[in-house]
Amino acid sequence: MSTAAPAELSPELVQRLTGRGRRFQAAIRCPSRHDDYGAEDYTRALAEVAMRPAETLSLYVHIPFCAGRCLYCGCNTTVTHDSSRMDAYLDTLDREMAMVAERINGGDRDVLQVHLAGGTPNYLSEAQLTRLTEMLERRFHLVADTERSIECDPRRASAGQLELLHALGFRSIGFGVQDLDPEVQRAIGRIQSEELIRDVYWMAREIGFDSIGFDLIYGLPQQTEAAFARTIDTVLELAPDRVACFGYARRTTDGPHQHAIDVHELPNNAEREGLFRNAVAAFTQAGYAWIGLDTFALETDDLALAQAEGRLHRNCIGYTATPSAHLAGLGAGAIGELQGTCVQNQPNLEIWQQEVVAGRIPVNRGHRLNEQDRRRRDAISHLICNLVLPQEMAADCLDDEYRRLAAYAGDGLVEALPEGLRVTEAGRFFLRELCTEQDAYFHWDRARWHFSHSE
Ligand code: SF4
């Protein structure tokens, strides 16, 4: 599945399509339709899940605290230097876990995955990280092969902390690298030296994490082709198992701090797409498999193997080789997918705390998937993970979308095969844009962007 495409794309095509795909990945943080969904609905959904103990569960835990605000950040987080706020957060989180676990029979149901993101999960102290893990183990049925993953800020990592995380069972760790160029780092308000990244990476390697991931961002202010190429060269030299290469999406309405980024310092559309194309070429030529939209994985990595074997899945927090029937979100602003509903917890920290302390499930909004939504979600997921849209997945209710997608054959972005539409090498670079054709009103997929940009 890896594609070392030289990316000779027509400027007209880039001009015409670029920007539409950005909407696909970035516009909405959580379900766009509320459906008057509330705590009672979520409680009912948990009770229905409880009646089916064989269905698997994963947990997403949101830690909404950071030591400072990066200017590009679009995450739900709070800047604080008061560790007691995190203690109080864990107190409330434990109560929320108890409420959810009790209703879902969490103590009896194997948990496939636990993912900690934020914010900055490793801003928690070692005692707090230990406490959080113990809370999860006490409330839910974590087993020996539950995959435990955490997103970390390299500036907050230490050998002792990484050793502790490994001892607590975390085997997959992701670090926010973004760009190593000092000018870019100044422009985004996030200074972290190349030496720091190298040190943290080798500490994690020596401690024995199974999967080490880096997040990069293209489209940042002051980012040039040459400078980003140097970042990529350093990353390739270190050879992390996974690299996510996200596009910076400016959303000043949600994050007014982004106004501090000078728009005149941002690369234009063509430059931005060029940065991504160069990243694709560099990673695929170095032997990484290109996963879905924006991720690269060593061919020995689980995600690459899953994609090659057609068993890659995607939920609202990212790609996975071990999908579960339900994903419960825990913590302020956490999203989940439970019982055919996409839900988000109350993102406001104080309100989330008040709700939990009052004994109410702190759900803020949700969208129940109808049959059409499910078909659309499955079609998008299948297209992203397998680069194919089988005709039968579109039959009956997605016929118009299928036709619109098929029209891209004229641009050479898809090819019509007897079994369905396949995305071509050139079309791969416009996969987001192609997905918008399946994305008429239900924006499930956009929820993940918000969380995948933590750290
Ligand atoms: S990018 Fe990460 S570290 Fe920076 S403010 Fe956002 S969540 Fe915090």
Residues whose N, C-alpha, C, O or C-beta is under 5 A from the ligand:
A	BS01	SF4	C66 G68 R69 C70 C73 C75 T77 G118 G119 T120 D153 H453 S454 E455
